[in-house]
Amino acid sequence: MRRRLIRIRERLGARWRQRVTLAGAAFAGVILLVGLAAFASANNLLFLLLAAMLAALSISGFVGRLSLAGLEIEFLLPEHISARRLFTGRLVVRNAKVWMTSFSIRLEGSPGSGLRAPLYLPAIPGGAALDEPVELYFARRGAHTDNSFQFSTRFPFGFAERRVRVRLRREVLVYPCLDPRPGFEELAHLLSGEIETHYRGRGHDFYRIRPYQPMESSRHVDWKATAHTGELQVREFAIEQEHLVYIYLDLDAPADAAEWFESAVDCAAFLAWRVAGRGARVRFRTQEFDLVTPEEGDIHGILKYLALVRPLAGKEPEPSDDQISFQVVLTARPARMAELGWVRARMLTPETMGPAPSMARSQT
């Protein structure tokens, strides 16, 4: 968990805003009527009542400002956050005023702050801190900066809602969405079968029974299948520990493919996360990035890059430099990628990746 400490040190009268409530408007109307009656009748009792009402209005504003003064907020955010997924964080609100309790505090965040719902604190004793769990939600990937929060209160009489807005100078890096979009789950299952087919050999997971080939060790012979067929048969397995899935994201996307590019980024993040989670090695590459996990870094290195990646129009992709690993290419120009040697790759294009990606292999 990363700590982010933001303090409110506003001087009274600086950047304060207030909104008159319905009760405040009604109270102001009563003050006006009492004042008119007092001056019209010269009744001392009405003047005393008018003075008390004006004093109550003044005290309300002064106490409301004091209630908001001296507050500190501290966010405890998860280290890894992905878009369009609920996370739980912690919000600590401290009252630096040792001599006064802050009452009826409401904390709201801007749409980009990540705070999903307002937080209401009935009372924060002087010198105390309240630790509350909060739900975090970010709708888009990227670096979220300059998020603003608003503290407000209607204490003590509810005549006005006093507010103070604070802009947080912070940066929260949000990964692409790791939850499967429509079609992504089916695509992952399909690719899993293709990967096992690509890496068939001797390993731990049974793959198939096939005829014996000369010079092979006899310890892999399946004698039951041999007796059944009359010919030597060998058990073949999938080599999971040697799997390397090569994912290439082509950044040269045309201007009209911006929506597809965002979908491709989500798909690349989902596939890399899913493949790495199953213990396979992942090589992720673009025109400006190349990383192999776990040798050169973990999966979060790839996700951090995908959080900030942008299309690079006119940036030519590199030719294929690996003809052994299983390759997945996300591109808007499959014909060009085939000319660069990616003929053995599983192509994911705007035609095969709509709202519900097609499972058919693209022909290049």
Long-range contacts (C-beta under 8 A, 24 or more apart in sequence): 1-76, 1-77, 1-78, 1-79, 1-90, 2-76, 2-77, 2-79, 3-74, 3-75, 3-76, 4-74, 4-75, 4-77, 4-168, 4-170, 5-72, 5-73, 5-74, 6-72, 6-73, 6-74, 6-75, 6-149, 6-166, 6-168, 6-170, 7-72, 7-73, 8-68, 8-69, 8-70, 8-71, 8-72, 8-73, 8-151, 8-164, 8-166, 10-68, 10-69, 10-164, 10-166, 12-65, 12-69, 15-164, 15-165, 16-65, 16-162, 16-163, 16-164, 17-162, 17-163, 17-164, 17-165, 18-61, 18-64, 18-160, 18-161, 18-162, 18-163, 19-160, 19-161, 19-163, 20-159, 20-160, 21-154, 21-158, 21-159, 21-160, 21-161, 23-157, 23-158, 23-159, 24-158, 24-159, 24-160, 27-53, 27-57, 27-157, 27-159, 28-57, 28-159, 31-57, 56-157, 57-159, 59-156, 60-156, 60-157, 60-159, 60-160, 61-160, 61-162, 63-155, 63-156, 64-153, 64-154, 64-155, 64-156, 64-160, 64-162, 65-162, 66-97, 66-100, 67-100, 67-102, 67-103, 67-104, 67-105, 67-153, 67-155, 67-162, 68-102, 68-105, 68-151, 68-152, 68-153, 68-162, 68-164, 69-97, 70-95, 70-96, 70-97, 70-102, 71-95, 71-96, 71-102, 71-105, 71-124, 71-151, 72-96, 73-107, 73-149, 77-114, 77-136, 77-172, 78-136, 80-175, 80-300, 80-303, 81-114, 81-136, 81-138, 81-172, 81-173, 81-174, 81-175, 82-141, 82-174, 82-175, 82-176, 82-177, 82-178, 82-179, 82-269, 82-303, 83-138, 83-139, 83-140, 83-141, 83-174, 83-175, 83-176, 83-177, 84-137, 84-138, 84-139, 84-177, 84-179, 85-137, 85-177, 85-178, 85-179, 86-116, 86-135, 86-136, 86-137, 87-135, 87-136, 87-137, 88-133, 88-134, 88-135, 88-136, 89-114, 89-133, 89-134, 89-135, 89-136, 90-131, 90-132, 90-133, 90-134, 91-115, 91-119, 91-131, 91-132, 91-133, 91-134, 92-129, 92-130, 92-131, 92-132, 93-119, 93-121, 93-124, 93-129, 93-130, 93-132, 94-124, 94-128, 94-129, 94-130, 95-124, 95-125, 95-126, 95-127, 95-128, 95-129, 96-127, 97-126, 97-127, 98-126, 98-127, 99-126, 100-126, 101-125, 101-126, 102-153, 103-153, 103-155, 103-156, 104-153, 104-154, 104-155, 105-151, 105-152, 105-153, 106-151, 106-152, 106-153, 107-149, 107-150, 107-151, 108-149, 108-150, 108-152, 109-147, 109-148, 109-149, 109-150, 110-147, 110-148, 110-149, 110-150, 111-139, 112-138, 112-144, 112-147, 113-144, 113-147, 113-148, 113-149, 113-168, 114-138, 114-144, 114-147, 114-172, 115-149, 138-172, 138-174, 140-174, 141-174, 141-175, 141-176, 141-177, 141-265, 141-306, 141-307, 142-173, 142-174, 142-307, 142-308, 143-171, 143-172, 143-173, 143-174, 143-307, 143-308, 144-171, 144-172, 144-173, 144-174, 145-169, 145-170, 145-171, 145-172, 147-172, 173-304, 173-307, 173-308, 174-307, 175-269, 175-303, 175-304, 175-306, 175-307, 176-265, 176-266, 176-268, 176-269, 176-270, 176-303, 176-306, 176-307, 177-266, 177-269, 177-270, 178-269, 178-270, 178-273, 178-303, 179-270, 180-270, 181-263, 181-266, 181-267, 181-270, 181-355, 182-355, 182-356, 182-357, 183-353, 183-354, 183-355, 183-356, 183-357, 183-358, 183-359, 184-266, 184-267, 184-270, 184-271, 184-357, 186-357, 186-359, 187-267, 187-271, 187-348, 187-357, 187-359, 188-270, 188-271, 188-274, 190-359, 191-271, 191-328, 191-346, 192-278, 194-326, 194-346, 195-243, 195-245, 195-275, 195-280, 195-326, 196-238, 198-326, 199-238, 199-239, 199-240, 199-242, 199-243, 199-326, 200-236, 200-237, 200-238, 200-239, 201-236, 201-237, 201-238, 201-239, 201-242, 202-236, 202-237, 202-239, 203-237, 203-238, 203-239, 203-240, 203-241, 203-242, 204-237, 204-238, 204-240, 204-241, 205-237, 205-238, 205-240, 206-235, 206-236, 206-237, 206-238, 207-236, 207-237, 207-238, 208-236, 209-233, 209-234, 209-235, 209-236, 210-234, 210-236, 240-278, 240-279, 240-280, 241-279, 243-275, 243-279, 243-280, 243-281, 243-326, 244-280, 244-281, 244-282, 244-283, 244-292, 244-324, 244-325, 244-326, 245-271, 245-275, 245-280, 245-281, 245-282, 245-283, 245-325, 245-326, 245-328, 246-283, 246-285, 246-322, 246-325, 246-326, 246-327, 246-328, 246-345, 247-271, 247-272, 247-282, 247-283, 247-284, 247-285, 247-327, 247-328, 247-329, 247-330, 248-284, 248-285, 248-286, 248-317, 248-327, 248-328, 248-329, 248-330, 248-331, 248-337, 248-342, 248-345, 249-284, 249-285, 249-286, 249-309, 249-330, 249-331, 250-286, 250-287, 250-317, 250-329, 250-330, 250-331, 250-332, 250-333, 250-337, 251-286, 251-287, 251-288, 251-309, 251-310, 251-311, 251-312, 251-315, 251-317, 252-287, 252-311, 252-312, 252-313, 252-314, 252-315, 252-316, 252-317, 252-332, 252-333, 253-311, 253-313, 253-332, 254-313, 254-332, 255-313, 257-332, 257-350, 258-311, 260-332, 260-350, 260-353, 261-311, 261-332, 263-353, 264-330, 264-348, 264-353, 265-306, 265-309, 267-330, 267-348, 267-353, 267-357, 268-306, 268-330, 269-302, 269-303, 269-306, 271-328, 272-299, 272-302, 272-303, 273-299, 273-303, 283-322, 283-325, 285-318, 287-312, 287-315, 287-316, 287-317, 287-318, 288-312, 288-315, 320-344, 320-345, 334-362, 334-364, 335-364, 337-364, 338-364
